[in-house]
Amino acid sequence: MTLLQPLQLRGLLLGNRIAVAAMSRMQANDDGSVSEDMPAYYARYAAEGAGLVITEAIATDDVAARAYWRQPCLSRDSHVEGWRRVVDAVHEAGGTVFAQLQHGGRLCEPGLNPSHLAASEGAASGSTWQTGIPNASAREATRQEIDAIVEGFAAAAARACAAGFDGIELHGARGYLLDQFLSASTNRRTDAYGGDLAGRLKLPLRVVRAVRGAVGRLPLSWNFSLYKMDDAAYQPPGGREEVQAIARELVAAGVDILHVTTRKLVRAEPWGEPLALTLAKAVGGTPVIGNGGLKTLEDAEAALDSTGCGMVSLARPWLANPDWLRRNQRGEDVLAYEPGMERRPLL
């Protein structure tokens, strides 16, 4: 089975091609520091055979980035030591771990941050996923605030390096801030950071270049999706060509890995092929990780064959079964994910 074979990923030797995707657990300390159980929580996935572990989204600043209460952060130097304990625990268990960095933008919980910023003024539709209250209207980020956002990502990435992470992932998916700037439905700016695709790409590319400068040769992944937390049906106005242009620009700016998040990895987009395959064709030679709707080893193996991905990631199956890989290998029953599992104690 190809899925269980080792993989060279941008200089890292992984034991297999199965990753634990980022999962919001909401159990850091109130100040964003690593809680007591987090090192053992992440190390358990490595001990159970995951080829790569990606942390839950880590907030990049204390001004406007935190998306949910008790989200972990790398916004202060004091956060580094806790993450070093996480990294050391994963390494001791034989694993590899990436830090996923995020700015929540307009999807942040109301009242959580001193400022509520977005690509453009307005509120996301519906309610927040953590507390279930209506999303609040956000303010369009100024040029000065955009500069601070870029600096926040770079500083958080430098702290992740100091903590010993094996790689960095930028959360550019699901309607959070980087995706808000990238998407025509959420970016209605009339300055240089909006308008056509080149304008919408300006902030994401600035962040990539700044983070690349902060981390040197450390592997850099970009988490990409079409769907948003508040817009499951979003499609880019330029269709397939726009998606491919985005991928090429990200790679040219310094992204090493594209991590594609979908509702169903093997499902064809309106242009007739899976999103991951479209991206893989656009950036031949750049590793693509695929995520979406996978539950079994057989699902994941079939996805490798049909989507152009070199690796897959799963979230809910790992959450419901920390020993998901071993259960599959032994042919044992796998527990189904139940809503609310992410709120249970980490261990």
DRENDRENZA-952058 format. One record per residue (C-alpha): residue in one letter; y, z, x; residue number from 1. Coordinates in steps of 0.2 Angstrom, whole numbers, m for minus. Example, Ala and Ser with C-alpha at 12.3 -4.5 7.8 and 13.67 -1.06 7.14 Angstrom:
// DRENDRENZA-952058
{rest:A, c2:m22, c3:39, c1:62, nr:1}
{rest:S, c2:m5, c3:36, c1:68, nr:2}
***
This chain:
// DRENDRENZA-952058
{rest:M, c2:0, c3:0, c1:0, nr:1}
{rest:T, c2:16, c3:m6, c1:8, nr:2}
{rest:L, c2:26, c3:9, c1:0, nr:3}
{rest:L, c2:16, c3:21, c1:11, nr:4}
{rest:Q, c2:19, c3:12, c1:27, nr:5}
{rest:P, c2:32, c3:18, c1:40, nr:6}
{rest:L, c2:49, c3:10, c1:40, nr:7}
{rest:Q, c2:62, c3:8, c1:53, nr:8}
{rest:L, c2:78, c3:11, c1:44, nr:9}
{rest:R, c2:93, c3:8, c1:55, nr:10}
{rest:G, c2:86, c3:16, c1:70, nr:11}
{rest:L, c2:77, c3:30, c1:60, nr:12}
{rest:L, c2:58, c3:30, c1:59, nr:13}
{rest:L, c2:53, c3:35, c1:41, nr:14}
{rest:G, c2:35, c3:40, c1:37, nr:15}
{rest:N, c2:35, c3:30, c1:21, nr:16}
{rest:R, c2:47, c3:20, c1:10, nr:17}
{rest:I, c2:50, c3:33, c1:m4, nr:18}
{rest:A, c2:66, c3:42, c1:m5, nr:19}
{rest:V, c2:72, c3:57, c1:m15, nr:20}
{rest:A, c2:88, c3:51, c1:m24, nr:21}
{rest:A, c2:103, c3:62, c1:m26, nr:22}
{rest:M, c2:101, c3:74, c1:m40, nr:23}
{rest:S, c2:115, c3:85, c1:m47, nr:24}
{rest:R, c2:109, c3:103, c1:m47, nr:25}
{rest:M, c2:125, c3:113, c1:m49, nr:26}
{rest:Q, c2:119, c3:128, c1:m39, nr:27}
{rest:A, c2:130, c3:129, c1:m24, nr:28}
{rest:N, c2:141, c3:144, c1:m22, nr:29}
{rest:D, c2:157, c3:145, c1:m32, nr:30}
{rest:D, c2:167, c3:140, c1:m16, nr:31}
{rest:G, c2:156, c3:124, c1:m13, nr:32}
{rest:S, c2:146, c3:132, c1:1, nr:33}
{rest:V, c2:128, c3:130, c1:2, nr:34}
{rest:S, c2:118, c3:143, c1:m8, nr:35}
{rest:E, c2:104, c3:154, c1:m2, nr:36}
{rest:D, c2:90, c3:143, c1:m9, nr:37}
{rest:M, c2:97, c3:126, c1:m4, nr:38}
{rest:P, c2:89, c3:124, c1:13, nr:39}
{rest:A, c2:71, c3:128, c1:6, nr:40}
{rest:Y, c2:74, c3:117, c1:m9, nr:41}
{rest:Y, c2:78, c3:101, c1:1, nr:42}
{rest:A, c2:65, c3:105, c1:14, nr:43}
{rest:R, c2:51, c3:106, c1:1, nr:44}
{rest:Y, c2:53, c3:87, c1:m3, nr:45}
{rest:A, c2:52, c3:83, c1:16, nr:46}
{rest:A, c2:36, c3:94, c1:17, nr:47}
{rest:E, c2:29, c3:85, c1:2, nr:48}
{rest:G, c2:30, c3:69, c1:10, nr:49}
{rest:A, c2:46, c3:60, c1:5, nr:50}
{rest:G, c2:51, c3:47, c1:18, nr:51}
{rest:L, c2:70, c3:51, c1:16, nr:52}
{rest:V, c2:79, c3:65, c1:6, nr:53}
{rest:I, c2:97, c3:61, c1:0, nr:54}
{rest:T, c2:107, c3:77, c1:m5, nr:55}
{rest:E, c2:116, c3:79, c1:m22, nr:56}
{rest:A, c2:133, c3:72, c1:m22, nr:57}
{rest:I, c2:145, c3:82, c1:m10, nr:58}
{rest:A, c2:163, c3:83, c1:m14, nr:59}
{rest:T, c2:175, c3:77, c1:m1, nr:60}
{rest:D, c2:191, c3:87, c1:m5, nr:61}
{rest:D, c2:197, c3:102, c1:m14, nr:62}
{rest:V, c2:212, c3:93, c1:m23, nr:63}
{rest:A, c2:203, c3:81, c1:m35, nr:64}
{rest:A, c2:186, c3:77, c1:m29, nr:65}
{rest:R, c2:174, c3:90, c1:m36, nr:66}
{rest:A, c2:165, c3:82, c1:m51, nr:67}
{rest:Y, c2:157, c3:97, c1:m58, nr:68}
{rest:W, c2:156, c3:116, c1:m57, nr:69}
{rest:R, c2:146, c3:123, c1:m43, nr:70}
{rest:Q, c2:145, c3:106, c1:m34, nr:71}
{rest:P, c2:142, c3:108, c1:m15, nr:72}
{rest:C, c2:157, c3:102, c1:m4, nr:73}
{rest:L, c2:160, c3:97, c1:14, nr:74}
{rest:S, c2:179, c3:99, c1:11, nr:75}
{rest:R, c2:182, c3:113, c1:23, nr:76}
{rest:D, c2:175, c3:117, c1:41, nr:77}
{rest:S, c2:168, c3:133, c1:34, nr:78}
{rest:H, c2:155, c3:122, c1:24, nr:79}
{rest:V, c2:147, c3:115, c1:40, nr:80}
{rest:E, c2:136, c3:129, c1:44, nr:81}
{rest:G, c2:127, c3:130, c1:28, nr:82}
{rest:W, c2:123, c3:112, c1:28, nr:83}
{rest:R, c2:117, c3:114, c1:46, nr:84}
{rest:R, c2:104, c3:126, c1:39, nr:85}
{rest:V, c2:99, c3:113, c1:26, nr:86}
{rest:V, c2:97, c3:99, c1:39, nr:87}
{rest:D, c2:88, c3:111, c1:51, nr:88}
{rest:A, c2:76, c3:115, c1:37, nr:89}
{rest:V, c2:72, c3:97, c1:33, nr:90}
{rest:H, c2:70, c3:93, c1:51, nr:91}
{rest:E, c2:58, c3:107, c1:53, nr:92}
{rest:A, c2:48, c3:100, c1:38, nr:93}
{rest:G, c2:47, c3:84, c1:47, nr:94}
{rest:G, c2:60, c3:75, c1:36, nr:95}
{rest:T, c2:75, c3:64, c1:37, nr:96}
{rest:V, c2:91, c3:68, c1:27, nr:97}
{rest:F, c2:107, c3:59, c1:22, nr:98}
{rest:A, c2:122, c3:67, c1:15, nr:99}
{rest:Q, c2:129, c3:59, c1:m1, nr:100}
{rest:L, c2:148, c3:60, c1:m2, nr:101}
{rest:Q, c2:158, c3:59, c1:m18, nr:102}
{rest:H, c2:175, c3:59, c1:m26, nr:103}
{rest:G, c2:173, c3:62, c1:m45, nr:104}
{rest:G, c2:189, c3:53, c1:m50, nr:105}
{rest:R, c2:192, c3:53, c1:m69, nr:106}
{rest:L, c2:174, c3:60, c1:m72, nr:107}
{rest:C, c2:178, c3:77, c1:m65, nr:108}
{rest:E, c2:176, c3:92, c1:m77, nr:109}
{rest:P, c2:193, c3:96, c1:m85, nr:110}
{rest:G, c2:202, c3:110, c1:m76, nr:111}
{rest:L, c2:191, c3:110, c1:m61, nr:112}
{rest:N, c2:203, c3:103, c1:m49, nr:113}
{rest:P, c2:221, c3:105, c1:m45, nr:114}
{rest:S, c2:224, c3:87, c1:m49, nr:115}
{rest:H, c2:214, c3:75, c1:m60, nr:116}
{rest:L, c2:216, c3:57, c1:m52, nr:117}
{rest:A, c2:209, c3:40, c1:m56, nr:118}
{rest:A, c2:211, c3:22, c1:m51, nr:119}
{rest:S, c2:221, c3:20, c1:m67, nr:120}
{rest:E, c2:228, c3:32, c1:m80, nr:121}
{rest:G, c2:217, c3:36, c1:m94, nr:122}
{rest:A, c2:202, c3:46, c1:m99, nr:123}
{rest:A, c2:183, c3:41, c1:m98, nr:124}
{rest:S, c2:175, c3:39, c1:m115, nr:125}
{rest:G, c2:165, c3:53, c1:m123, nr:126}
{rest:S, c2:161, c3:70, c1:m116, nr:127}
{rest:T, c2:157, c3:77, c1:m99, nr:128}
{rest:W, c2:139, c3:78, c1:m94, nr:129}
{rest:Q, c2:140, c3:96, c1:m88, nr:130}
{rest:T, c2:149, c3:106, c1:m101, nr:131}
{rest:G, c2:150, c3:93, c1:m115, nr:132}
{rest:I, c2:169, c3:94, c1:m118, nr:133}
{rest:P, c2:179, c3:79, c1:m120, nr:134}
{rest:N, c2:184, c3:70, c1:m104, nr:135}
{rest:A, c2:202, c3:73, c1:m100, nr:136}
{rest:S, c2:215, c3:60, c1:m96, nr:137}
{rest:A, c2:217, c3:57, c1:m78, nr:138}
{rest:R, c2:233, c3:51, c1:m68, nr:139}
{rest:E, c2:234, c3:35, c1:m58, nr:140}
{rest:A, c2:233, c3:40, c1:m40, nr:141}
{rest:T, c2:248, c3:37, c1:m30, nr:142}
{rest:R, c2:248, c3:27, c1:m13, nr:143}
{rest:Q, c2:250, c3:44, c1:m4, nr:144}
{rest:E, c2:236, c3:51, c1:m14, nr:145}
{rest:I, c2:225, c3:36, c1:m10, nr:146}
{rest:D, c2:228, c3:39, c1:9, nr:147}
{rest:A, c2:223, c3:57, c1:7, nr:148}
{rest:I, c2:207, c3:52, c1:m2, nr:149}
{rest:V, c2:202, c3:40, c1:12, nr:150}
{rest:E, c2:206, c3:54, c1:24, nr:151}
{rest:G, c2:195, c3:66, c1:14, nr:152}
{rest:F, c2:180, c3:55, c1:15, nr:153}
{rest:A, c2:182, c3:53, c1:34, nr:154}
{rest:A, c2:184, c3:71, c1:37, nr:155}
{rest:A, c2:169, c3:76, c1:26, nr:156}
{rest:A, c2:159, c3:63, c1:35, nr:157}
{rest:A, c2:164, c3:70, c1:52, nr:158}
{rest:R, c2:158, c3:87, c1:45, nr:159}
{rest:A, c2:142, c3:80, c1:40, nr:160}
{rest:C, c2:139, c3:73, c1:57, nr:161}
{rest:A, c2:143, c3:91, c1:64, nr:162}
{rest:A, c2:130, c3:98, c1:53, nr:163}
{rest:G, c2:117, c3:86, c1:60, nr:164}
{rest:F, c2:114, c3:74, c1:45, nr:165}
{rest:D, c2:104, c3:59, c1:50, nr:166}
{rest:G, c2:115, c3:47, c1:39, nr:167}
{rest:I, c2:129, c3:46, c1:26, nr:168}
{rest:E, c2:129, c3:39, c1:9, nr:169}
{rest:L, c2:145, c3:35, c1:0, nr:170}
{rest:H, c2:144, c3:37, c1:m19, nr:171}
{rest:G, c2:151, c3:21, c1:m25, nr:172}
{rest:A, c2:141, c3:20, c1:m42, nr:173}
{rest:R, c2:141, c3:26, c1:m60, nr:174}
{rest:G, c2:160, c3:26, c1:m63, nr:175}
{rest:Y, c2:165, c3:39, c1:m50, nr:176}
{rest:L, c2:181, c3:36, c1:m40, nr:177}
{rest:L, c2:176, c3:23, c1:m28, nr:178}
{rest:D, c2:167, c3:13, c1:m42, nr:179}
{rest:Q, c2:183, c3:16, c1:m53, nr:180}
{rest:F, c2:193, c3:6, c1:m41, nr:181}
{rest:L, c2:180, c3:m7, c1:m39, nr:182}
{rest:S, c2:177, c3:m11, c1:m57, nr:183}
{rest:A, c2:189, c3:m22, c1:m68, nr:184}
{rest:S, c2:186, c3:m10, c1:m83, nr:185}
{rest:T, c2:193, c3:5, c1:m75, nr:186}
{rest:N, c2:205, c3:m2, c1:m62, nr:187}
{rest:R, c2:220, c3:m9, c1:m71, nr:188}
{rest:R, c2:233, c3:m6, c1:m57, nr:189}
{rest:T, c2:247, c3:m18, c1:m54, nr:190}
{rest:D, c2:249, c3:m14, c1:m36, nr:191}
{rest:A, c2:239, c3:m20, c1:m20, nr:192}
{rest:Y, c2:224, c3:m9, c1:m25, nr:193}
{rest:G, c2:221, c3:m18, c1:m42, nr:194}
{rest:G, c2:221, c3:m35, c1:m50, nr:195}
{rest:D, c2:208, c3:m47, c1:m42, nr:196}
{rest:L, c2:193, c3:m42, c1:m33, nr:197}
{rest:A, c2:201, c3:m42, c1:m16, nr:198}
{rest:G, c2:213, c3:m29, c1:m23, nr:199}
{rest:R, c2:199, c3:m19, c1:m31, nr:200}
{rest:L, c2:190, c3:m19, c1:m15, nr:201}
{rest:K, c2:204, c3:m12, c1:m5, nr:202}
{rest:L, c2:201, c3:7, c1:m7, nr:203}
{rest:P, c2:182, c3:5, c1:m5, nr:204}
{rest:L, c2:183, c3:m5, c1:11, nr:205}
{rest:R, c2:196, c3:7, c1:18, nr:206}
{rest:V, c2:184, c3:22, c1:15, nr:207}
{rest:V, c2:170, c3:12, c1:23, nr:208}
{rest:R, c2:180, c3:8, c1:38, nr:209}
{rest:A, c2:187, c3:26, c1:40, nr:210}
{rest:V, c2:170, c3:34, c1:38, nr:211}
{rest:R, c2:162, c3:22, c1:50, nr:212}
{rest:G, c2:175, c3:27, c1:62, nr:213}
{rest:A, c2:171, c3:45, c1:59, nr:214}
{rest:V, c2:152, c3:44, c1:61, nr:215}
{rest:G, c2:150, c3:31, c1:75, nr:216}
{rest:R, c2:133, c3:23, c1:74, nr:217}
{rest:L, c2:126, c3:35, c1:61, nr:218}
{rest:P, c2:117, c3:25, c1:47, nr:219}
{rest:L, c2:129, c3:22, c1:33, nr:220}
{rest:S, c2:123, c3:19, c1:15, nr:221}
{rest:W, c2:133, c3:13, c1:m1, nr:222}
{rest:N, c2:126, c3:19, c1:m18, nr:223}
{rest:F, c2:130, c3:4, c1:m30, nr:224}
{rest:S, c2:128, c3:2, c1:m48, nr:225}
{rest:L, c2:134, c3:m9, c1:m62, nr:226}
{rest:Y, c2:132, c3:4, c1:m76, nr:227}
{rest:K, c2:144, c3:19, c1:m78, nr:228}
{rest:M, c2:142, c3:36, c1:m85, nr:229}
{rest:D, c2:153, c3:31, c1:m99, nr:230}
{rest:D, c2:149, c3:13, c1:m100, nr:231}
{rest:A, c2:130, c3:8, c1:m99, nr:232}
{rest:A, c2:133, c3:m10, c1:m102, nr:233}
{rest:Y, c2:147, c3:m14, c1:m89, nr:234}
{rest:Q, c2:146, c3:m31, c1:m81, nr:235}
{rest:P, c2:158, c3:m38, c1:m68, nr:236}
{rest:P, c2:169, c3:m52, c1:m74, nr:237}
{rest:G, c2:164, c3:m63, c1:m60, nr:238}
{rest:G, c2:145, c3:m60, c1:m63, nr:239}
{rest:R, c2:132, c3:m64, c1:m50, nr:240}
{rest:E, c2:145, c3:m71, c1:m38, nr:241}
{rest:E, c2:156, c3:m55, c1:m39, nr:242}
{rest:V, c2:141, c3:m44, c1:m36, nr:243}
{rest:Q, c2:136, c3:m54, c1:m20, nr:244}
{rest:A, c2:154, c3:m54, c1:m14, nr:245}
{rest:I, c2:156, c3:m35, c1:m15, nr:246}
{rest:A, c2:140, c3:m33, c1:m6, nr:247}
{rest:R, c2:145, c3:m45, c1:8, nr:248}
{rest:E, c2:162, c3:m36, c1:10, nr:249}
{rest:L, c2:154, c3:m19, c1:11, nr:250}
{rest:V, c2:142, c3:m24, c1:24, nr:251}
{rest:A, c2:156, c3:m33, c1:34, nr:252}
{rest:A, c2:166, c3:m17, c1:33, nr:253}
{rest:G, c2:152, c3:m6, c1:41, nr:254}
{rest:V, c2:139, c3:m2, c1:27, nr:255}
{rest:D, c2:121, c3:m3, c1:35, nr:256}
{rest:I, c2:111, c3:1, c1:19, nr:257}
{rest:L, c2:114, c3:m4, c1:0, nr:258}
{rest:H, c2:106, c3:9, c1:m12, nr:259}
{rest:V, c2:106, c3:0, c1:m29, nr:260}
{rest:T, c2:105, c3:12, c1:m44, nr:261}
{rest:T, c2:100, c3:4, c1:m61, nr:262}
{rest:R, c2:93, c3:9, c1:m77, nr:263}
{rest:K, c2:77, c3:m1, c1:m73, nr:264}
{rest:L, c2:75, c3:m8, c1:m56, nr:265}
{rest:V, c2:64, c3:m23, c1:m61, nr:266}
{rest:R, c2:75, c3:m29, c1:m76, nr:267}
{rest:A, c2:84, c3:m45, c1:m75, nr:268}
{rest:E, c2:103, c3:m45, c1:m76, nr:269}
{rest:P, c2:112, c3:m58, c1:m87, nr:270}
{rest:W, c2:111, c3:m71, c1:m73, nr:271}
{rest:G, c2:92, c3:m70, c1:m73, nr:272}
{rest:E, c2:86, c3:m59, c1:m59, nr:273}
{rest:P, c2:86, c3:m40, c1:m54, nr:274}
{rest:L, c2:102, c3:m33, c1:m47, nr:275}
{rest:A, c2:93, c3:m27, c1:m31, nr:276}
{rest:L, c2:87, c3:m45, c1:m28, nr:277}
{rest:T, c2:104, c3:m52, c1:m30, nr:278}
{rest:L, c2:111, c3:m40, c1:m17, nr:279}
{rest:A, c2:96, c3:m43, c1:m5, nr:280}
{rest:K, c2:99, c3:m61, c1:m6, nr:281}
{rest:A, c2:118, c3:m59, c1:m2, nr:282}
{rest:V, c2:115, c3:m48, c1:13, nr:283}
{rest:G, c2:99, c3:m54, c1:21, nr:284}
{rest:G, c2:94, c3:m42, c1:34, nr:285}
{rest:T, c2:103, c3:m27, c1:27, nr:286}
{rest:P, c2:91, c3:m14, c1:20, nr:287}
{rest:V, c2:91, c3:m12, c1:1, nr:288}
{rest:I, c2:85, c3:4, c1:m7, nr:289}
{rest:G, c2:81, c3:2, c1:m26, nr:290}
{rest:N, c2:82, c3:15, c1:m39, nr:291}
{rest:G, c2:79, c3:15, c1:m58, nr:292}
{rest:G, c2:65, c3:18, c1:m70, nr:293}
{rest:L, c2:51, c3:21, c1:m58, nr:294}
{rest:K, c2:38, c3:34, c1:m62, nr:295}
{rest:T, c2:22, c3:31, c1:m52, nr:296}
{rest:L, c2:17, c3:24, c1:m35, nr:297}
{rest:E, c2:11, c3:8, c1:m44, nr:298}
{rest:D, c2:28, c3:6, c1:m52, nr:299}
{rest:A, c2:37, c3:8, c1:m35, nr:300}
{rest:E, c2:25, c3:m4, c1:m26, nr:301}
{rest:A, c2:27, c3:m17, c1:m39, nr:302}
{rest:A, c2:46, c3:m15, c1:m38, nr:303}
{rest:L, c2:45, c3:m18, c1:m19, nr:304}
{rest:D, c2:36, c3:m35, c1:m22, nr:305}
{rest:S, c2:49, c3:m41, c1:m35, nr:306}
{rest:T, c2:66, c3:m35, c1:m30, nr:307}
{rest:G, c2:68, c3:m38, c1:m12, nr:308}
{rest:C, c2:70, c3:m19, c1:m8, nr:309}
{rest:G, c2:62, c3:m12, c1:8, nr:310}
{rest:M, c2:62, c3:6, c1:0, nr:311}
{rest:V, c2:63, c3:14, c1:m17, nr:312}
{rest:S, c2:71, c3:31, c1:m22, nr:313}
{rest:L, c2:67, c3:42, c1:m37, nr:314}
{rest:A, c2:75, c3:57, c1:m44, nr:315}
{rest:R, c2:68, c3:64, c1:m61, nr:316}
{rest:P, c2:50, c3:62, c1:m55, nr:317}
{rest:W, c2:53, c3:72, c1:m40, nr:318}
{rest:L, c2:63, c3:85, c1:m50, nr:319}
{rest:A, c2:49, c3:87, c1:m62, nr:320}
{rest:N, c2:36, c3:87, c1:m48, nr:321}
{rest:P, c2:42, c3:93, c1:m31, nr:322}
{rest:D, c2:24, c3:87, c1:m25, nr:323}
{rest:W, c2:26, c3:70, c1:m34, nr:324}
{rest:L, c2:19, c3:60, c1:m20, nr:325}
{rest:R, c2:4, c3:70, c1:m17, nr:326}
{rest:R, c2:0, c3:71, c1:m35, nr:327}
{rest:N, c2:0, c3:52, c1:m36, nr:328}
{rest:Q, c2:m11, c3:50, c1:m21, nr:329}
{rest:R, c2:m24, c3:62, c1:m28, nr:330}
{rest:G, c2:m23, c3:54, c1:m45, nr:331}
{rest:E, c2:m18, c3:70, c1:m53, nr:332}
{rest:D, c2:m7, c3:72, c1:m69, nr:333}
{rest:V, c2:12, c3:70, c1:m66, nr:334}
{rest:L, c2:23, c3:81, c1:m76, nr:335}
{rest:A, c2:36, c3:72, c1:m87, nr:336}
{rest:Y, c2:55, c3:76, c1:m84, nr:337}
{rest:E, c2:63, c3:86, c1:m98, nr:338}
{rest:P, c2:81, c3:86, c1:m101, nr:339}
{rest:G, c2:89, c3:102, c1:m93, nr:340}
{rest:M, c2:77, c3:103, c1:m78, nr:341}
{rest:E, c2:92, c3:100, c1:m66, nr:342}
{rest:R, c2:99, c3:117, c1:m73, nr:343}
{rest:R, c2:84, c3:127, c1:m68, nr:344}
{rest:P, c2:83, c3:137, c1:m52, nr:345}
{rest:L, c2:81, c3:127, c1:m37, nr:346}
{rest:L, c2:64, c3:134, c1:m32, nr:347}
***
